[in-house]
Amino acid sequence: MSKVDWKELENEYVCGEMSYKALANKHKIAPSRVSAVGKKQNWVKKRDTYRSNVAQVTLQKDRKSTRLNSSHM
């Protein structure tokens, strides 16, 4: 059995759209194991924070772009 790179799985989960089950299937790990590690390490909260941060950055870039475009009219 190969060693699981839990940081890689965490990154895939937090920054992606995959469920625990999908990650487990992709990496050939028991879904219950992925779920247990994810819960212990708060992956759901980290995903929520990541998505919130991405949304804020996107809004800031959009506002900046809108201001730049309207100043050239």
Order of alpha helices (4+ residues) and beta strands (2+ residues): alpha-alpha-alpha-alpha
